[in-house]
């Protein structure tokens, strides 16, 4: 596969902005080759439903501006539906454990949560911020609007917060212990 195909696959998999440096490191090619591949992808997508969004040193996949009315309609339809079990599960994890990375959410749930996180972000229930220094990921936490809607001043006022938080910590300790046993 060429660099364009690999970058396209990475952007689809990550489903979030990726830096040029990260792509360069992952593909083991110089940044100028990454930039050339991105230019080729931008040319390829110019008459398609998707575009490559370039924000300086970060790139992401997006929808073409000419389909914005269609996407807006789909978004309204999506937002009018209930969150569903998976959405509520993910939101609960973020409320009780956040800030938390997508990787941690996926681990707890046992499935990829990208689509659900996007849905929760669109609805304004969670917000995303840069992960810890040196990490190339985002963390997710509940918005103030969500806490206000739930009628709590902070997450510690959530129903059975202490119990849930202790159970999460216990789960993490058990998983860590099991991981150490299998490594030994």
TAFEN-V461879 format. One line per field, one symbol per residue. burial: 1 if it has 9 or more other C-alpha atoms within 8 Angstrom, else 0. A space follows every 10 residues. Layout:
burial=???
//
This chain:
burial=0011011100 1000101111 0011000000 1001101101 1100100001 1100000111 1011001100 0000000010 0000001101 1011111101 1100110000 0010011011 1001111100 1000000111 1110011100 0100100000 1001100100 0000000000 0000
//
